[in-house]
Amino acid sequence: MIRKLETVIAKNKQQQKEIKKRHVQTIQTNRKQEDRYIQQNRCPKCGSALVIKNGKYGKFKCCSTYPKCRFTQKIR
């Protein structure tokens, strides 16, 4: 466990910048993949179909396997 933590803990400013840069790239990649799934009308968490429902605050997309998967996205 200590070895894993050492890879995350920065020892100097350069390493700290590099770790932050990799972290941001990972987040951006995950968002792009999530957007692709949603455009294909698929849940990014479990891969099931998305359905449109009416809620208290308007229409939204949600996973068809609710309550097993609780993915939701507000429709703009």
Backbone bond lengths (Angstrom), bond angles and torsions (degrees), N, CA, C in turn:
res aa  C-N    CA-C-N  psi(-1)  N-CA   C-N-CA  omega(-1)  CA-C   N-CA-C  phi
1 M - - - 1.434 - - 1.538 110.47 -
2 I 1.290 116.24 -36.30 1.461 120.79 179.50 1.525 110.36 -63.17
3 R 1.326 117.34 -39.94 1.475 120.69 178.59 1.525 111.30 -62.01
4 K 1.319 116.40 -39.89 1.473 120.34 178.46 1.524 110.58 -63.24
5 L 1.330 117.01 -43.66 1.460 121.05 -179.82 1.525 111.54 -66.21
6 E 1.319 117.29 -34.88 1.459 120.32 179.58 1.521 112.06 -63.87
7 T 1.326 117.62 -30.12 1.468 120.37 178.01 1.527 111.65 -72.60
8 V 1.313 117.60 -21.95 1.462 122.11 -179.17 1.527 111.92 -93.84
9 I 1.312 117.66 -32.15 1.458 121.90 -177.70 1.534 109.11 -78.70
10 A 1.327 115.35 124.41 1.466 120.55 -179.56 1.523 109.89 -82.86
11 K 1.326 114.60 138.37 1.463 119.61 179.95 1.526 111.88 -94.91
12 N 1.345 116.70 -20.64 1.461 119.82 177.01 1.537 109.14 -149.87
13 K 1.314 115.70 177.34 1.476 121.03 -176.36 1.525 112.16 -61.77
14 Q 1.319 117.51 -39.62 1.471 121.47 -178.61 1.532 110.52 -62.83
15 Q 1.316 116.47 -45.27 1.461 120.23 178.53 1.528 110.57 -64.89
16 Q 1.312 115.65 -38.79 1.461 120.49 179.79 1.528 110.23 -61.63
17 K 1.334 117.60 -43.32 1.458 121.77 178.46 1.528 110.87 -63.94
18 E 1.330 116.55 -41.96 1.458 121.46 -179.35 1.532 111.52 -64.18
19 I 1.326 117.03 -42.62 1.466 121.42 178.36 1.523 110.32 -63.16
20 K 1.322 116.87 -43.50 1.463 121.17 179.43 1.539 110.39 -63.62
21 K 1.324 116.56 -41.41 1.467 121.34 -179.45 1.535 110.50 -62.79
22 R 1.334 117.14 -45.44 1.470 121.00 178.01 1.529 111.07 -62.61
23 H 1.325 116.47 -38.95 1.465 121.36 179.65 1.530 110.77 -62.86
24 V 1.323 116.90 -46.40 1.466 121.76 179.51 1.531 110.60 -63.30
25 Q 1.322 117.44 -41.44 1.468 120.97 178.60 1.528 111.22 -62.82
26 T 1.311 117.02 -39.36 1.463 121.11 178.38 1.520 110.83 -63.30
27 I 1.317 117.13 -43.73 1.463 121.36 179.12 1.520 110.63 -63.06
28 Q 1.328 117.64 -44.38 1.461 121.15 -179.97 1.525 111.23 -63.34
29 T 1.311 117.61 -40.74 1.463 121.69 178.52 1.523 110.54 -63.27
30 N 1.326 116.72 -43.23 1.461 120.90 179.71 1.527 111.09 -63.77
31 R 1.327 117.68 -39.32 1.468 120.74 178.71 1.521 111.22 -65.29
32 K 1.330 117.44 -40.09 1.461 120.94 178.88 1.521 110.28 -63.24
33 Q 1.323 116.92 -43.14 1.462 120.69 179.20 1.527 110.67 -64.60
34 E 1.331 116.64 -40.64 1.459 121.15 178.69 1.527 110.31 -63.37
35 D 1.324 117.55 -42.61 1.458 121.46 178.88 1.523 111.33 -62.69
36 R 1.335 117.98 -39.26 1.466 121.18 177.97 1.520 111.10 -62.14
37 Y 1.324 116.73 -43.27 1.460 120.41 178.09 1.525 110.65 -61.08
38 I 1.321 117.06 -45.69 1.459 121.23 -177.24 1.525 110.59 -64.77
39 Q 1.327 117.73 -39.35 1.464 120.78 177.16 1.523 111.25 -62.96
40 Q 1.310 117.68 -30.57 1.464 122.25 177.50 1.524 111.52 -85.36
41 N 1.344 115.87 5.89 1.464 123.33 -179.40 1.533 111.21 61.75
42 R 1.342 115.68 40.39 1.447 123.31 178.23 1.525 109.95 -121.37
43 C 1.309 116.58 145.98 1.462 121.85 177.49 1.522 109.08 -72.56
44 P 1.346 118.55 126.35 1.460 120.56 179.49 1.530 113.45 -70.05
45 K 1.323 118.14 -18.32 1.458 120.48 -179.09 1.528 112.75 -85.79
46 C 1.355 116.48 -43.03 1.466 118.21 -174.48 1.531 113.55 -124.71
47 G 1.341 118.89 -11.88 1.454 121.62 177.14 1.522 114.91 88.86
48 S 1.327 118.19 -0.84 1.465 121.15 178.67 1.523 110.22 -74.71
49 A 1.324 115.91 170.47 1.460 121.08 179.59 1.526 110.70 -70.33
50 L 1.335 115.91 148.35 1.457 121.56 174.38 1.515 109.05 -95.73
51 V 1.322 116.53 144.32 1.456 121.82 177.37 1.522 108.87 -124.54
52 I 1.326 116.35 153.47 1.463 121.56 178.33 1.523 108.08 -97.35
53 K 1.321 115.46 130.37 1.463 121.40 -179.72 1.524 109.36 -129.86
54 N 1.325 115.21 156.74 1.460 121.76 174.56 1.519 108.17 -98.35
55 G 1.313 115.66 128.63 1.454 120.71 179.90 1.514 111.20 -121.43
56 K 1.280 115.26 -175.54 1.459 122.91 -179.74 1.527 111.55 -59.23
57 Y 1.332 117.39 -34.14 1.460 121.95 -176.41 1.521 112.98 -109.01
58 G 1.311 118.45 18.21 1.454 122.16 177.57 1.514 112.66 116.95
59 K 1.322 116.04 -171.60 1.458 121.55 -178.24 1.530 111.20 -76.16
60 F 1.335 114.48 148.76 1.466 120.20 177.74 1.524 109.41 -153.49
61 K 1.327 115.89 158.00 1.456 121.99 174.33 1.517 107.91 -95.84
62 C 1.331 115.58 140.21 1.457 119.36 176.20 1.525 109.55 -145.61
63 C 1.286 115.10 165.51 1.460 122.19 -178.48 1.528 109.59 -71.87
64 S 1.315 116.36 140.36 1.464 120.77 -178.80 1.528 112.31 -73.59
65 T 1.326 117.92 -11.73 1.467 120.68 -179.42 1.525 113.02 -96.22
66 Y 1.344 117.54 16.81 1.458 120.94 178.35 1.524 108.91 -54.17
67 P 1.286 122.56 137.45 1.459 132.28 10.09 1.528 114.08 -92.58
68 K 1.342 118.21 0.04 1.466 120.17 179.04 1.535 110.78 -58.68
69 C 1.328 116.18 -46.66 1.461 121.98 176.99 1.516 107.35 -117.13
70 R 1.308 117.90 131.66 1.463 121.83 -174.50 1.528 113.87 -110.42
71 F 1.338 117.57 30.85 1.454 120.58 178.81 1.530 109.83 -69.95
72 T 1.329 116.23 132.85 1.463 122.52 174.37 1.518 109.20 -139.16
73 Q 1.337 115.19 153.80 1.453 120.43 174.97 1.519 108.22 -146.61
74 K 1.298 115.83 128.38 1.455 121.76 179.27 1.530 109.38 -68.87
75 I 1.333 116.90 137.10 1.455 121.56 176.31 1.511 107.87 -89.63
76 R 1.318 116.10 127.00 1.471 120.68 -178.47 1.489 111.19 -89.42
